[in-house]
Amino acid sequence: MSQQKALLLEKAKGSFVVSDVPILKPGPGQLSIKIIASALNPVDWKIQAWDFFIQKYPAILGTDIAGDVEEVGEGVEGFSKGDKVFAQGFFVNEMGGFQQYTLIPAEIVGKIPPNIDYAQAATIPLGFNTAAIGLLHAQPEGAGLNPTFDLSVGYVGQPALVVGGSTSVGQYVIQLFKLLGFSTIIAYASAHHTEYLKSLGATHVIDRGEVPIEKVPEVVKKIADVPIKIAFNAVGDNDSRAACIAAIAEGGQVVDVNPEVEAKDPGNGKRVILVFGTSHHPPHREFGKILWKTLPKLVQDGAIVPNRVEKLPNGLAGIDEGLQKMKANKVSGVKLVAFPQETS
Ligand SMILES: NC(=O)c1ccc[n+]([C@@H]2O[C@H](COP(=O)([O-])OP(=O)(O)OC[C@H]3O[C@@H](n4cnc5c(N)ncnc54)[C@H](OP(=O)(O)O)[C@@H]3O)[C@@H](O)[C@H]2O)c1
């Protein structure tokens, strides 16, 4: 069997179509992964709508992968055919997630712990990388809270804010704040997510249906009894960024998921970090290697729980509809997951 099914974005701003493409052999240091579950992300519909990141069309998108090791490349140690693994895809066809087989460097692949299934595992890579690189990685790529991922270094007694607490990224930010020992974790999200976000570690949820974004700094300052030094904008729009900047104290940092904005110096020694949440990116690679060694144990111990899953029907063909739903803001607090092997 040398052919597989892939979901191709035919051309810039074009349509998605399921097609046959070759299955590639892993190069040195790579794993070939048979993809069982592939999660959808806003970046996938944004690439289709706006055309960025992609150098060559037709393009295979998809950055959240879970499956089985199919073949082990030369020089790879610690993985065997059949291992259950999860990994982050990248914006080149050989590493895309919207296909049945992909190639990923083994040093940034993790083994799926037995307490979660493929679909749950697929919800983790991009969201967790974005949260972890943004918060922990050394400056300027991250806020530098814990560049060695040494979780014995803590922030007990300190407050933190995440705007967009119910986003996939926001859910991992809350869990990382908890792991880092922050005592007050304030999330801005819809009220119906309150109990769930508290189960992840939020101590306070500000209802975005009740409190307009411009009032958030005022409410946050009433909740936190010491100045806030770190905020995470998991929504990425200008109003959310402005609220985060206003909420933090002099010398504080805002991590922002929108890498496209101009990073203006907000003054007062405050800093805005524009995160690019991928272990594939060369400046993040060393951190990514540590992350992928650490993450499976955190998941196994229940310290990091996956996002809740909504399963999509029709294999790769079902992805397009899922992306349109996401684009229409109709996905709330869950991750959409497709199953490439179910493609007819
Ligand atoms: N820089 C990077 O490397 C990177 C990586 C990953 C993601 N991102 C970006 O980060 C953003 C979040 O991605 P994601 O996958 O985590 O999103 P997601 O899970 O698809 O986001 C959906 C959630 O966003 C919430 N939301 C929408 N507008 C909001 C607002 N104004 N205030 C608070 N919550 C709001 C919705 O809440 P309700 O339930 O209340 O409707 C919904 O639960 C996207 O813009 C994405 O493109 C960037």
PDBQT file of the ligand as one rigid body, heavy atoms in Angstrom, charges set to zero:
ROOT
HETATM    1  N1  LIG A 401      -0.139  31.997  18.079  1.00  0.00    +0.000 N 
HETATM    2  C1  LIG A 401      -0.330  30.693  18.016  1.00  0.00    +0.000 C 
HETATM    3  O1  LIG A 401       0.596  29.919  17.822  1.00  0.00    +0.000 OA
HETATM    4  C2  LIG A 401      -1.718  30.147  18.215  1.00  0.00    +0.000 A 
HETATM    5  C3  LIG A 401      -1.883  28.781  18.509  1.00  0.00    +0.000 A 
HETATM    6  C4  LIG A 401      -3.175  28.303  18.748  1.00  0.00    +0.000 A 
HETATM    7  C5  LIG A 401      -4.263  29.181  18.635  1.00  0.00    +0.000 A 
HETATM    8  N2  LIG A 401      -4.054  30.470  18.286  1.00  0.00    +0.000 N 
HETATM    9  C6  LIG A 401      -5.183  31.414  18.194  1.00  0.00    +0.000 C 
HETATM   10  O2  LIG A 401      -5.712  31.498  19.507  1.00  0.00    +0.000 OA
HETATM   11  C7  LIG A 401      -7.117  31.730  19.445  1.00  0.00    +0.000 C 
HETATM   12  C8  LIG A 401      -7.800  30.655  20.281  1.00  0.00    +0.000 C 
HETATM   13  O3  LIG A 401      -7.626  29.392  19.633  1.00  0.00    +0.000 OA
HETATM   14  P1  LIG A 401      -8.338  28.116  20.241  1.00  0.00    +0.000 P 
HETATM   15  O4  LIG A 401      -8.151  26.969  19.342  1.00  0.00    +0.000 OA
HETATM   16  O5  LIG A 401      -7.927  27.994  21.648  1.00  0.00    +0.000 OA
HETATM   17  O6  LIG A 401      -9.843  28.637  20.142  1.00  0.00    +0.000 OA
HETATM   18  P2  LIG A 401     -11.223  27.872  20.272  1.00  0.00    +0.000 P 
HETATM   19  O7  LIG A 401     -11.124  26.820  21.314  1.00  0.00    +0.000 OA
HETATM   20  O8  LIG A 401     -11.717  27.481  18.937  1.00  0.00    +0.000 OA
HETATM   21  O9  LIG A 401     -12.107  29.104  20.789  1.00  0.00    +0.000 OA
HETATM   22  C9  LIG A 401     -13.490  28.956  20.991  1.00  0.00    +0.000 C 
HETATM   23  C10 LIG A 401     -13.820  29.626  22.310  1.00  0.00    +0.000 C 
HETATM   24  O10 LIG A 401     -13.488  31.022  22.227  1.00  0.00    +0.000 OA
HETATM   25  C11 LIG A 401     -14.283  31.694  23.152  1.00  0.00    +0.000 C 
HETATM   26  N3  LIG A 401     -14.321  33.125  22.819  1.00  0.00    +0.000 N 
HETATM   27  C12 LIG A 401     -14.584  33.666  21.600  1.00  0.00    +0.000 A 
HETATM   28  N4  LIG A 401     -14.517  35.017  21.673  1.00  0.00    +0.000 NA
HETATM   29  C13 LIG A 401     -14.225  35.332  22.955  1.00  0.00    +0.000 A 
HETATM   30  C14 LIG A 401     -14.039  36.554  23.648  1.00  0.00    +0.000 A 
HETATM   31  N5  LIG A 401     -14.140  37.725  23.011  1.00  0.00    +0.000 N 
HETATM   32  N6  LIG A 401     -13.739  36.515  24.969  1.00  0.00    +0.000 NA
HETATM   33  C15 LIG A 401     -13.619  35.330  25.609  1.00  0.00    +0.000 A 
HETATM   34  N7  LIG A 401     -13.796  34.113  25.004  1.00  0.00    +0.000 NA
HETATM   35  C16 LIG A 401     -14.094  34.127  23.695  1.00  0.00    +0.000 A 
HETATM   36  C17 LIG A 401     -15.629  31.015  22.965  1.00  0.00    +0.000 C 
HETATM   37  O11 LIG A 401     -16.289  31.178  24.156  1.00  0.00    +0.000 OA
HETATM   38  P3  LIG A 401     -17.879  30.972  24.353  1.00  0.00    +0.000 P 
HETATM   39  O12 LIG A 401     -18.018  29.544  24.702  1.00  0.00    +0.000 OA
HETATM   40  O13 LIG A 401     -18.166  31.906  25.445  1.00  0.00    +0.000 OA
HETATM   41  O14 LIG A 401     -18.529  31.342  23.042  1.00  0.00    +0.000 OA
HETATM   42  C18 LIG A 401     -15.272  29.547  22.670  1.00  0.00    +0.000 C 
HETATM   43  O15 LIG A 401     -15.387  28.714  23.811  1.00  0.00    +0.000 OA
HETATM   44  C19 LIG A 401      -7.487  31.688  17.965  1.00  0.00    +0.000 C 
HETATM   45  O16 LIG A 401      -7.492  33.024  17.491  1.00  0.00    +0.000 OA
HETATM   46  C20 LIG A 401      -6.330  30.938  17.330  1.00  0.00    +0.000 C 
HETATM   47  O17 LIG A 401      -6.150  31.251  15.975  1.00  0.00    +0.000 OA
HETATM   48  C21 LIG A 401      -2.821  30.985  18.076  1.00  0.00    +0.000 A 
ENDROOT
TORSDOF 0
